[in-house]
Amino acid sequence: MVTKRRENGFNLAFLDVMACGLGAVLLILLIVNFNDDTLIPSDEIETLAQELAAAQNQSQSLANSLSNQAQEVSQQQANASEQARRIGQLSIQQKALQQAIADKKAVIAKLEDAVAAIAPQTADDAIALPVINEETYLLGLIVEGQRIGILIDTSASMTDEGLIDIIKRKLAPDAVKKAGPKWQRTLNIVKWMLARLPDSARVAVVSFNDKAQVLGSQAVISAKVSTNIQALVADVNALVPQNGTNLQEGLAQLQSVMPDMTDLYIITDGLPSLINASSGFSTSRGCNPLPGQQATISGACRVAVMQRTLNINKLAGARTNVILLPLEGDPQASALYWQWASVTGGTFISPAGTWP
């Protein structure tokens, strides 16, 4: 009897299940493979790469800046150290200079004390001068002699430097004439000379323009008597520069009061423009320098007047010293006065405008 096999329903279901599971596994694999092959979008990667590069550049820039600042700080510290060292050196030098200055001041103070101890109790000068500086002492001019005569030109040209200014002051009041710059220089020169007279000397002072007058309380005074000098200064201050220039008259007046004169000092600005009628001067139509005869005079005529004046007034043995304050338009004066001073062994000077 044939036994009939029973069909097993479980086996069929199991195959189905296995098939389904296999399908599921394949599906999973397919899904995994799909996700594994899928990439991040390229634009996002590019953006991230740029941000990363920018961050790296900024980091490098900050690192460089920090390095530079560190170098600057180091350099500033080095500079500060050098400056501190230099300041220390300068401080040492300053202290040394201050000490040297203090030492020199101490030496000067000792010298001043020594000078003060030996200095005279009264001033050397017989009168006080308004200006005291190096220019009051002029090389080449020494006031010396036993019997000194001083001639002061007080003509109108002694007021100023230029001819136009002289003419203006000639027509002005006396106060304006006396305030003229050349006249103020003349006053200072006279006082400079009076202040340096030798104590043993006797002196006579005469002013001259178209006429001459003796100044002072006496015709001849002793230089060591201060009251006599003060009287001379007062008379000099009262003079008014005006009129013409008669050197012959001045010399004659001075010789009459001091015939034994040893040294003559003349303060003038040019050649004479007048001469006395008694001089025997040969006048002409173009040259008539007699008082009241001619308003103007040429250079050649002034030279002739000067030569005739010197021929008449011969000062035997007297050294002639001339202080010339040059007059505009009188170029021959320097040569003639220099010749006169040279022949007699005296001094001729034409000082700068800043003296005395």
C-alpha positions as CSV (number, residue, x, y, z in Angstrom):
1,M,0.0,0.0,0.0
2,V,1.5,3.0,-1.1
3,T,1.7,5.7,1.5
4,K,1.1,9.1,0.0
5,R,3.5,11.9,1.1
6,R,1.9,14.8,2.8
7,E,2.9,18.2,1.5
8,N,4.7,20.4,4.0
9,G,3.2,23.9,3.8
10,F,5.9,25.3,6.1
11,N,8.7,24.9,3.6
12,L,6.9,26.9,1.0
13,A,6.3,29.7,3.4
14,F,9.9,29.7,4.5
15,L,11.1,30.1,1.0
16,D,8.8,33.0,0.5
17,V,10.1,34.5,3.7
18,M,13.6,34.0,2.7
19,A,12.9,35.5,-0.7
20,C,11.3,38.5,1.0
21,G,14.2,38.9,3.4
22,L,16.7,38.7,0.6
23,G,14.7,41.3,-1.2
24,A,14.8,43.5,1.8
25,V,18.5,43.0,2.2
26,L,19.0,43.9,-1.4
27,L,16.9,47.0,-1.0
28,I,18.9,48.0,2.0
29,L,22.1,47.5,0.1
30,L,20.8,49.6,-2.7
31,I,19.8,52.4,-0.3
32,V,23.2,52.2,1.4
33,N,25.0,52.3,-1.8
34,F,23.0,55.2,-3.1
35,N,23.6,57.3,0.1
36,D,27.3,56.3,0.0
37,D,27.7,57.6,-3.6
38,T,25.8,60.9,-3.0
39,L,28.3,64.0,-2.6
40,I,28.0,67.3,-0.6
41,P,27.2,70.1,-3.1
42,S,30.4,71.7,-4.5
43,D,29.3,75.3,-3.8
44,E,29.1,74.6,-0.1
45,I,32.6,73.0,-0.1
46,E,33.9,76.1,-2.0
47,T,32.4,78.4,0.5
48,L,33.8,76.5,3.4
49,A,37.2,76.4,1.8
50,Q,37.2,80.2,1.2
51,E,36.2,80.8,4.8
52,L,38.9,78.6,6.0
53,A,41.5,80.4,3.8
54,A,40.3,83.7,5.1
55,A,40.5,82.6,8.7
56,Q,44.0,81.3,8.0
57,N,45.0,84.6,6.3
58,Q,43.6,86.7,9.2
59,S,45.4,84.4,11.7
60,Q,48.7,84.9,9.8
61,S,48.1,88.7,9.6
62,L,47.5,88.9,13.3
63,A,50.6,86.8,14.0
64,N,52.6,89.2,11.8
65,S,51.2,92.3,13.5
66,L,51.9,90.8,16.9
67,S,55.5,90.1,15.8
68,N,55.9,93.7,14.5
69,Q,54.5,95.2,17.6
70,A,56.8,93.0,19.7
71,Q,59.8,94.3,17.6
72,E,58.6,97.9,18.0
73,V,58.3,97.5,21.8
74,S,61.8,96.0,21.8
75,Q,63.2,98.9,19.7
76,Q,61.5,101.5,22.0
77,Q,62.9,99.8,25.0
78,A,66.3,99.9,23.4
79,N,65.9,103.6,22.5
80,A,64.7,104.4,26.0
81,S,67.7,102.7,27.4
82,E,70.0,104.7,25.1
83,Q,68.3,108.0,25.9
84,A,68.6,107.2,29.6
85,R,72.3,106.6,29.1
86,R,72.7,109.8,27.1
87,I,70.8,111.8,29.7
88,G,73.1,110.4,32.3
89,Q,76.1,111.6,30.3
90,L,74.7,115.0,29.7
91,S,73.9,115.4,33.4
92,I,77.5,114.6,34.2
93,Q,78.7,117.1,31.7
94,Q,76.3,119.8,32.9
95,K,77.5,119.3,36.5
96,A,81.1,119.6,35.3
97,L,80.3,122.9,33.3
98,Q,78.5,124.3,36.3
99,Q,81.4,123.6,38.4
100,A,83.8,125.2,35.9
101,I,81.6,128.3,35.7
102,A,81.4,128.5,39.4
103,D,85.2,128.3,39.6
104,K,85.6,131.0,36.9
105,K,83.2,133.3,38.7
106,A,85.1,132.8,41.9
107,V,88.3,133.8,40.1
108,I,86.6,136.8,38.6
109,A,85.3,137.8,41.9
110,K,88.7,137.6,43.5
111,L,90.2,139.7,40.6
112,E,87.4,142.3,41.0
113,D,88.1,142.5,44.7
114,A,91.8,142.9,44.0
115,V,91.2,145.7,41.5
116,A,88.8,147.4,43.8
117,A,91.4,147.3,46.6
118,I,93.9,149.1,44.5
119,A,91.6,151.4,42.5
120,P,91.6,155.2,43.2
121,Q,88.8,156.4,45.3
122,T,87.9,159.1,42.8
123,A,87.4,159.0,39.0
124,D,90.4,159.6,36.8
125,D,88.4,161.8,34.4
126,A,88.0,165.4,35.4
127,I,84.4,165.4,34.1
128,A,81.8,162.7,33.6
129,L,81.1,161.6,30.0
130,P,77.6,160.7,28.9
131,V,78.9,157.6,27.1
132,I,81.4,155.2,28.5
133,N,82.4,152.3,26.2
134,E,85.4,151.1,24.1
135,E,84.7,153.8,21.5
136,T,85.6,156.6,23.9
137,Y,89.2,155.6,23.7
138,L,90.6,156.4,20.2
139,L,93.9,154.9,19.1
140,G,96.4,157.5,17.9
141,L,95.0,160.5,19.8
142,I,96.5,161.3,23.1
143,V,95.9,164.6,24.9
144,E,99.3,165.6,26.1
145,G,101.5,168.6,26.6
146,Q,102.3,171.2,29.3
147,R,100.5,174.2,27.7
148,I,97.6,173.0,25.6
149,G,95.5,175.1,23.3
150,I,92.1,173.9,22.0
151,L,90.3,175.5,19.1
152,I,86.6,174.7,18.5
153,D,85.0,175.5,15.2
154,T,81.6,176.9,15.8
155,S,80.6,177.8,12.3
156,A,77.2,177.0,10.8
157,S,78.5,173.9,9.0
158,M,79.3,172.3,12.3
159,T,75.6,171.6,12.9
160,D,75.0,168.7,10.4
161,E,76.5,166.4,7.8
162,G,74.9,167.3,4.5
163,L,74.8,170.8,2.9
164,I,71.0,170.8,2.6
165,D,70.6,169.9,6.3
166,I,73.2,172.5,7.2
167,I,71.2,175.2,5.3
168,K,68.0,174.2,7.1
169,R,69.5,174.4,10.5
170,K,71.2,177.7,9.6
171,L,67.7,179.2,9.3
172,A,66.4,177.5,12.3
173,P,66.3,178.7,16.0
174,D,69.4,178.3,18.2
175,A,68.0,175.2,19.9
176,V,67.7,173.4,16.6
177,K,71.2,174.4,15.6
178,K,72.6,173.1,19.0
179,A,70.7,169.8,18.5
180,G,72.4,169.1,15.2
181,P,74.2,165.6,15.1
182,K,77.6,167.0,14.1
183,W,77.5,169.6,16.8
184,Q,76.5,167.0,19.4
185,R,79.6,165.0,18.3
186,T,81.7,168.1,18.6
187,L,80.6,168.7,22.2
188,N,81.4,165.1,23.1
189,I,84.8,165.3,21.5
190,V,85.6,168.5,23.5
191,K,84.5,166.9,26.7
192,W,86.4,163.7,25.9
193,M,89.6,165.9,25.5
194,L,89.0,167.9,28.7
195,A,88.5,164.7,30.7
196,R,91.9,163.5,29.6
197,L,94.0,166.6,30.2
198,P,97.2,165.9,32.1
199,D,97.0,167.1,35.7
200,S,100.2,169.1,35.2
201,A,99.0,170.9,32.1
202,R,97.6,174.4,31.6
203,V,95.0,174.8,29.0
204,A,93.3,177.6,27.0
205,V,90.1,177.0,25.0
206,V,89.0,179.3,22.2
207,S,85.9,178.9,20.0
208,F,85.8,180.5,16.5
209,N,83.4,181.2,13.6
210,D,83.6,184.6,12.0
211,K,84.9,185.8,15.4
212,A,86.7,184.2,18.3
213,Q,86.2,184.1,22.0
214,V,88.1,182.7,25.0
215,L,86.1,180.2,27.1
216,G,86.3,179.5,30.8
217,S,86.5,181.5,34.0
218,Q,90.1,182.4,33.1
219,A,92.0,182.6,29.8
220,V,94.5,180.0,30.9
221,I,93.5,177.4,33.6
222,S,95.1,174.5,35.5
223,A,93.8,171.2,34.3
224,K,93.9,169.7,37.8
225,V,91.4,172.2,39.2
226,S,88.0,170.6,38.6
227,T,86.1,173.9,39.1
228,N,88.0,175.4,36.2
229,I,87.1,172.4,34.0
230,Q,83.4,172.6,35.0
231,A,83.4,176.3,34.0
232,L,84.9,175.4,30.6
233,V,82.2,172.7,30.1
234,A,79.5,175.2,30.9
235,D,80.8,177.7,28.3
236,V,81.1,174.9,25.7
237,N,77.5,173.8,26.3
238,A,76.3,177.4,25.7
239,L,77.9,177.8,22.3
240,V,75.7,178.1,19.2
241,P,77.2,177.0,15.8
242,Q,76.5,179.8,13.3
243,N,78.1,182.1,10.7
244,G,81.3,181.6,8.7
245,T,84.8,180.1,9.5
246,N,87.7,182.4,10.3
247,L,90.5,180.2,11.4
248,Q,92.9,183.2,11.4
249,E,90.8,184.9,14.0
250,G,90.8,181.8,16.2
251,L,94.6,181.2,16.0
252,A,95.3,184.8,16.7
253,Q,93.1,184.8,19.8
254,L,94.7,181.6,21.1
255,Q,98.2,182.9,20.5
256,S,97.4,186.1,22.4
257,V,96.4,184.2,25.5
258,M,99.0,181.4,25.3
259,P,102.0,182.5,23.2
260,D,104.1,179.7,24.6
261,M,101.7,177.0,23.6
262,T,103.3,173.5,23.2
263,D,100.3,171.5,21.8
264,L,97.4,172.7,19.7
265,Y,94.2,170.7,19.2
266,I,91.7,171.8,16.5
267,I,88.2,170.4,16.1
268,T,86.8,171.5,12.7
269,D,85.0,170.2,9.6
270,G,86.7,171.9,6.8
271,L,88.8,174.7,5.4
272,P,88.2,178.4,6.5
273,S,85.8,180.5,4.5
274,L,86.9,183.9,5.9
275,I,90.1,185.8,6.5
276,N,90.7,189.3,8.0
277,A,91.2,192.3,5.8
278,S,94.5,193.0,7.6
279,S,95.9,189.6,6.4
280,G,96.9,191.0,3.0
281,F,95.0,188.4,1.1
282,S,94.8,189.1,-2.6
283,T,91.1,189.1,-3.3
284,S,89.6,188.7,-6.8
285,R,86.1,188.8,-8.3
286,G,85.8,185.0,-7.8
287,C,87.5,184.9,-4.4
288,N,86.7,187.6,-1.9
289,P,86.6,185.9,1.5
290,L,86.7,189.1,3.6
291,P,83.9,189.4,6.2
292,G,80.7,190.8,4.6
293,Q,82.1,190.7,1.1
294,Q,81.0,187.4,-0.5
295,A,78.2,185.0,0.4
296,T,79.6,181.9,-1.3
297,I,83.2,180.6,-1.7
298,S,84.7,178.1,-4.1
299,G,86.9,175.2,-3.1
300,A,90.0,176.7,-4.7
301,C,89.3,180.0,-2.8
302,R,89.1,178.1,0.5
303,V,92.5,176.4,-0.2
304,A,94.0,179.9,-0.8
305,V,92.5,181.2,2.4
306,M,93.9,178.2,4.3
307,Q,97.4,178.7,2.9
308,R,97.4,182.4,3.7
309,T,96.2,181.7,7.2
310,L,99.0,179.3,8.0
311,N,101.6,181.7,6.5
312,I,100.4,184.5,8.9
313,N,99.9,182.5,12.0
314,K,103.1,180.5,12.5
315,L,103.0,178.4,15.7
316,A,106.7,178.0,16.5
317,G,107.3,174.7,18.2
318,A,103.6,173.8,18.7
319,R,102.5,170.3,17.7
320,T,99.2,170.6,15.8
321,N,96.6,167.9,16.2
322,V,93.5,168.0,14.0
323,I,90.2,166.2,14.5
324,L,88.3,166.6,11.2
325,L,84.6,165.9,10.9
326,P,84.5,166.1,7.1
327,L,82.2,168.6,5.4
328,E,80.4,167.6,2.2
329,G,81.9,169.4,-0.8
330,D,85.3,170.2,0.8
331,P,87.6,167.4,-0.3
332,Q,90.9,169.3,-0.1
333,A,90.5,169.8,3.7
334,S,91.8,166.3,4.6
335,A,95.1,166.7,2.7
336,L,95.8,170.3,3.9
337,Y,95.1,169.5,7.6
338,W,97.1,166.3,7.4
339,Q,100.0,168.2,6.0
340,W,99.8,170.8,8.7
341,A,99.7,168.1,11.5
342,S,102.5,166.1,9.8
343,V,104.9,169.0,9.5
344,T,104.5,169.9,13.2
345,G,104.8,166.3,14.4
346,G,101.1,166.2,15.5
347,T,98.2,163.8,14.7
348,F,95.5,164.0,12.1
349,I,92.4,161.9,12.5
350,S,88.9,161.8,10.9
351,P,87.0,159.6,13.3
352,A,84.0,157.4,12.4
353,G,80.6,158.6,13.1
354,T,80.2,156.4,16.1
355,W,83.0,158.1,18.0
356,P,83.1,159.3,20.7
